[in-house]
Amino acid sequence: MTAPISILMYHQVGEFAPMKAHRANYCDHRRFARQMAFLHRAGFRVLGLNQALACLRGEEPTPARAVVLTFDDAYENFADYALPVLDRHRFPATVYAISGWLGRRAEWFAKDPGRPVPRLMDAARLREVRAAGMTIGAHTVNHVKLAEVPAAVKREELAASKAALEDRLGEEVRHLCYPFGSFDLETVRAACETGYASAATCLRGAATAADHPLVLPRKAISFGDNLAGFAWKLLFKHDPK
């Protein structure tokens, strides 16, 4: 039986004031560095998404303690704080970019008064991240909740995002992440029809061979996760609440 793979979900990595809300959107950069050092010391194998898919399909053996690192939204602070740590350990990761918002601020943050509105990477920075060995995936054109929009909008968001990122990167974009974890059966069909090999969700748990590649579960790493909490999430198939 294929061993499970923990696909970890991050958003921002940097320096942040203490918070009570939206904690899954933030990871302190010092904690992130300790988390990556733990993966290295404890013998976890950090896989790229392409290799992880091959393992889940049974095309190659799944290493013990397999982990995939994913980062939603392509915040500028990924390049500033996360990338140097990943480079130090030679860990691959996938960064999901919103093709219509490159270089802009994450305007949906403004709905919460007092919450800082971060900037997203522009196309040049994305190319730098790709050149450093990271994979760029799609996160739609406009960061919409795909389960809540008409079928034609779903397909346009998925197809146009893929095409725009491929144009800017000069290579195929194979991986998708559903914004806000919002998807339905029609969304999955549209992702398949537009040529994605995988799609990440916000469903909690480790990925196994039983999971459809366009409905991959992940484990959210939160602002409050110390090293013990991080290790706990890695060791169990189901992500504790």
Buried (B, 14 or more C-beta within 10 A) or exposed (E): EBBBBBBBBBBBBBEBEEEEEBBBBBBBBEBBBBBBBBBBEEEBBBBBBBBBBBBBEEEEEBBEBBBBBBBBBBBBBBBBBBBEBBEEEEBBBBBBBBBBBBEEBBEBEEEEEEBEEBBBBBBEBBBBBBEEBBBBBBBBBBBBBBBEBEEEBBBBBBBBBBBBBBEBBEEEBBBBBBBBBBBEEBBBBBBBEBBBBBBBBBBBBBBBBEBEBBBBBBBBBBBBBEEEBBBEBBEBEEBEE
